[in-house]
Amino acid sequence: MSLLAPAALALSILALPLVALYMLRPRRRRLVVPSTMLWRTGDTTASSAVPWQPPRWSLLLALQLGILALLVFALTRPFSAEASLLGPHTVIVVDTSGSMAAAGRLDAAKGQALELVAEASDQHLVSIVDAGPVPRVILAFSADPHAAAEAIGELRAGGGVDALPEALRLARGLETPDRPTTLLVLSDGGDPEHRPVDEPIPNAVFLPFHERGPDVAVTSLVTDSSGRRVLVELANFTDAERRSNVEILVDGGLVARRPAIIEPRAHARLSFDLDAPPGSIVTARLAGDSGGWVDSNALDDTASLVMPGDDRHLVAVEGRGSVFLDALVASVPWLEPVSVGEADLTIVDGADRLPDTPMWLIAPTALPDTIELRGVARNLAVTYQRPAEPILDDVDLSGVVVGEAQWVEAPEWLTLVASGDVPLVLLGEVDGHRAVYFTFDLTRSNLPVEVAFPVLGARLVEWLVGGAGLDPVPEEAGAPLVFVPPAGATPIVTTPSGDRVELRPGTTTYADTALPGVYRVEFRLDDGTLVAGPTTVRTFARHEAGTPVHELATTPPRRTAGAGLSFREWAPWILSAAIALVVIEWWASHRRPKAVSS
Amino acid sequence: MLLDAETRQRLARLTLRARHRVRAARKGRHRSYHLGEGLDFADYREYAFGDDYRRIDHHLRARLGVTLVRLYETEEELPVRLVIDRSASMGFYGKLTTARLAAAVVAYLGLAGGDRVLTYAVPGLRGAYDVGPTGRHVSAWPQIEDWLEDLDAAGSGSLDAALPSIVGHRAGAGIVVLVGDLLEERWPQTISGAGIAGGGLVLHVLAPEELDPPLVGDVRLVDVETGRSVEAAATPTELAAYRDRVEAFVEEVAAHARRAGLVHRLVTSPDGVVDDVVRSLVERGAAR
């Protein structure tokens, strides 16, 4: 133990006047008694001309000296240095993915994080990164342990995949040049095959949370094309056979219940016939565990979907057209080909007119105002696919080659696919309508004969019509909600936990979707009326089920002088002891009986 | 009410006893210095002119040839002088309450025994002492009880100075009952003065707070009667020494009372004072 302010020891000299007060002869109390006859005959203390007396033992003096000693000691600010994981600047990365919800992993991680920040002093800066599906910094460069504890307390496990690589990049961005930065990664390691992390992680300490427990999950809930049957897939991640009950709910009402037996490390599939109206919420959940086991992760025991609607969209192909487009239109059940003018979606294949509907422009001769033609590019191969783009999910365009394409410049459009700096597929708007722009003629490429074409085409059409009748397979937790509110309307999102989040007017996305479940979007118009928006489901990420664990490799942080030490000041405890002594001293001075009087 | 009916009934079965013959003006139950009209034979003496010739013992005159008259014991009343210290020192710690009760026991014993009970309070409001009510029968008890209850502790005065006037200098003047703390320098003279009368009681009233004072720290003690002050340090050692002095003082008073022919009893609180005083009187032959 060392002292930060040893000069305060000089205040110990105050003990001298304190002792002197006890050596001064006190002024005697005057007490009237029946008689002094028997007092005068004894050897009682005679009055003295000397105003002081030899010090005598006194409990009060001892207590007061003790209080003074404690106060002086506290003023010297004693501290002890203890080995700690904390550095001058510590970034605590806490994994809040779905797997951390299992077996109390996140609670343990939060407990350890709280213990760490409790060791922090004003010599330590702490930043905290929530490594959920969408990593975010929830505390930056704080020397306040209470703020850090509060931030840690707000961490919640979602149902999404961990985004450890992005979270670690985010943490690296918090590194401070003047203070060595240590990364503390509190995680179960996630699934290295699904989201690999560059290992070893430099200047980091991995604190694993590998608690395990039995886990049976609803890994899939889909409806068939008829919309009258749902398929439920269960997975048993344990080494023992598990029995459970599967309940099907439609808009919260129980409509079916069936027992299920899942073999060890296997899947089980059940189908349920339903009469659920389009747009209703179908939920499958595990209930009434039998066999005396307790599921370690409740988040993956439920899955929901929105029953697809039967709205049909009228589509017209204008311009050249091709058999590929016809085949595509025919393959999408909710598209009905009509003539131009009746359609609410127009595919413009090389035409020189822009329709007044959502449009798929294929190398048109009449360009929108926001696209500028710079020339023609030839012999192109796809080199870029926009990452994490739902439209391109599981769509492999790496084998696509294009013989000739327009070389356009469209800064206001979103490039989905490109060959070098030549955009091939763009998303944007034309006169308030959604628009997809292909810079090449389909017949001048091999795209129509690629396996990905029907999927890509169907998704593009889905996007163009605003999502109605979309693939009923919902996205994983953490994927943002995207919606198009009416002009000036205020979006209101109701989360699975029941919270209603009011967004700013004009907002088109909502990213806090780590919790799996149903998200309902409403729009409040200027006149206060509420208009229903899309209802979307975010599912528990399949890769997070089954309590996966992985040991992350790290390289330990470089230790500089003072780094790795936690300085704990003892002054608060000493002051507490001093206050306790004050109370005892007060009690001791008042418990003594009063002198009697008449 | 100082004594309840049950206590008075119990006290009525007892009688005060004088250690010596009494000299009184009225007939009573106690043997007198005077010989006369009683039933118990006492002595002979030669006939003298004026004697009742019916007392001449003719048998002795016939046998011995001398004329003798028979003398008989006579019984006279026992004056009980109840002297209560009402000085300011008795106003502490409820001592006066204890003194009233102890005095009431003796007074009722005397009244119930047909004795002449005389009451005195020292110091008096206008003199050395005040004379209270006198009674010869329990019918006088209400007056004496009222007088005792009305007593207040005030002033300063010496029992020693007042006793000669109350008791006189004759032996056989009856019983003197002193009720007080005797916390005065001339307490030996007081006891001696009471002893002249020919027996009596000293009901020594001291409070528990005087026997073991709960003092704290250094104090300046001021005598309520004399105004003299003494500095004292209430250390455990000095408090122990004080307790020793108090014990020695009480023993010395008791010894002095014995030498003066008085029964001494230390009374410390009103609780059980009736039984305490009665038992003490019976054990020491002052009552039967």
Contacts between the chains, C-beta under 8 A, distances in Angstrom:
chain1	res1	chain2	res2	distance
A	25	B	218	7.5
A	26	B	217	6.8
A	26	B	218	5.7
A	28	B	217	7.9
A	28	B	218	4.7
A	28	B	219	5.4
A	28	B	220	4.2
A	28	B	231	6.0
A	29	B	217	6.8
A	29	B	218	7.5
A	29	B	219	4.9
A	29	B	220	6.8
A	30	B	219	7.5
A	30	B	220	5.0
A	30	B	222	6.1
A	30	B	229	7.8
A	31	B	215	7.5
A	31	B	219	4.7
A	31	B	220	6.8
A	31	B	221	5.5
A	31	B	222	6.9
A	32	B	221	7.9
A	32	B	222	4.9
A	32	B	224	5.3
A	33	B	92	7.2
A	33	B	213	7.9
A	33	B	221	4.9
A	33	B	222	7.0
A	33	B	223	6.9
A	33	B	224	6.8
A	34	B	88	7.7
A	34	B	89	3.7
A	34	B	90	7.6
A	34	B	91	7.8
A	34	B	92	4.4
A	34	B	93	7.7
A	34	B	95	7.5
A	34	B	181	6.7
A	34	B	183	6.0
A	34	B	210	6.6
A	34	B	223	7.9
A	34	B	224	6.0
A	34	B	225	7.9
A	35	B	89	5.3
A	35	B	181	7.3
A	35	B	183	3.6
A	35	B	184	7.5
A	35	B	223	5.7
A	35	B	224	7.6
A	35	B	225	7.1
A	36	B	221	5.2
A	36	B	222	7.4
A	36	B	223	4.3
A	36	B	226	7.6
A	36	B	228	5.9
A	36	B	229	7.1
A	36	B	230	4.4
A	37	B	183	5.4
A	37	B	184	7.0
A	37	B	185	6.6
A	37	B	223	7.7
A	38	B	183	7.5
A	38	B	242	6.6
A	38	B	245	5.0
A	38	B	246	5.8
A	38	B	249	6.1
A	39	B	221	5.6
A	39	B	230	4.6
A	39	B	232	5.4
A	39	B	242	6.8
A	40	B	228	7.9
A	40	B	230	5.2
A	41	B	245	6.0
A	42	B	238	7.0
A	42	B	241	5.3
A	42	B	242	6.0
A	42	B	245	5.7
A	43	B	238	7.5
A	43	B	241	6.6
A	44	B	230	6.6
A	44	B	231	6.6
A	44	B	232	4.6
A	44	B	233	6.5
A	44	B	238	5.9
A	45	B	218	6.8
A	45	B	231	6.0
A	45	B	232	6.7
A	45	B	233	3.8
A	45	B	238	7.2
A	46	B	231	6.5
A	47	B	231	5.0
A	592	B	216	6.2
A	593	B	214	5.6
A	593	B	216	6.9
A	594	B	216	7.4
A	595	B	214	6.9
A	595	B	215	5.5
A	595	B	216	4.9
A	595	B	217	7.3
A	595	B	219	6.6
A	595	B	234	7.8
A	596	B	93	7.8
A	596	B	209	5.5
A	596	B	213	7.0
A	596	B	214	5.4
A	596	B	215	7.4
A	598	B	91	6.9
A	598	B	92	5.3
A	598	B	93	8.0
A	598	B	224	7.5
